[in-house]
């Protein structure tokens, strides 16, 4: 007889509205795995914000290639399955009711076979997004071919055109997601995709995607947390005024954007001392700074180094001979408050303090300044 392991998932998803009267429902996982015995770790995915602080991962036993787990939830939750260091699955949705899940430990990082309605929705999403995914794949193929030709260092014009192509593929994907959600406003899979995308920044198309979801999804935990994330991301999106940044320079003076009001364009560059991609840009950035700093351009660097790396931050400034003003966001608290999680990141500000571009590569920045200064 297969041993049944009970998940204590009561309260896993916070309830919306009158929580005391909110319904929770049983779910059941009937698992198959190509192992006779052992254990499976069932774990929350990386979106920890979707789970209360007291949520836990669980372990279930395998017997004769099967495992079973039970629990309660109101909304779909996203879990992955791990077997020691041998196998970890991609995330899959667990929803109220019964779902049969099949794991193949010989194919690491694959998506479990799962027959529930949310994962069927994923198949619908993938079919809908075929053209957008093709655009992304064409970009990747082109990038790989360029990399084979130029290795790690593209000529500036090639790098510039490559970035334009990349952002066009992003725009096609965002528009396709909007069309999908308009056709499927109750798609939990769609709202999870948007939840991920906002981590890379906010734009008006993504705002329209959120607006297209049904009231039921907007009032779910996904909808509420997504709206909160959007509100944060909008503060540093194109068209917004630069928010107040409480950071200090090496002497302890607080950052004041007004001190640079005579500059036509200011790049707020976020980095940290052990970020290899950040350091890789310094040479190009120094050339750009040398060319345009006396024409109304400024770079204001903000490091997010942890307290234990303050000495490394100061050493990097000297080592790489960085000529522009340097500020410290100790432990990345300010950057995190604006949901900045990818480095290097940057914001280009005009003389009115408005954000006019984000995440520019050195080639894009050089092209922009060359046309305007």
Secondary structure as UniProt FT lines:
FT   STRAND          4..6
FT   TURN            10..11
FT   HELIX           19..21
FT   STRAND          25..33
FT   STRAND          37..44
FT   HELIX           48..50
FT   TURN            53..54
FT   STRAND          58..63
FT   TURN            64..65
FT   STRAND          66..73
FT   STRAND          77..83
FT   TURN            84..86
FT   STRAND          87..88
FT   STRAND          92..94
FT   STRAND          97..103
FT   TURN            105..106
FT   TURN            108..109
FT   STRAND          113..114
FT   HELIX           117..128
FT   HELIX           130..150
FT   TURN            151..152
FT   HELIX           156..183
FT   TURN            185..186
FT   HELIX           188..197
FT   HELIX           198..200
FT   HELIX           204..211
FT   HELIX           215..218
FT   HELIX           221..234
FT   TURN            235..236
FT   TURN            238..239
FT   STRAND          248..249
FT   TURN            250..251
FT   HELIX           257..260
FT   TURN            261..262
FT   STRAND          265..271
FT   TURN            273..274
FT   HELIX           276..280
FT   HELIX           282..292
FT   HELIX           293..295
FT   STRAND          297..303
FT   HELIX           307..309
FT   HELIX           310..319
FT   TURN            320..321
FT   STRAND          325..328
FT   HELIX           330..332
FT   HELIX           333..337
FT   TURN            338..339
FT   STRAND          345..350
FT   TURN            351..352
FT   STRAND          354..358
FT   HELIX           362..372
//
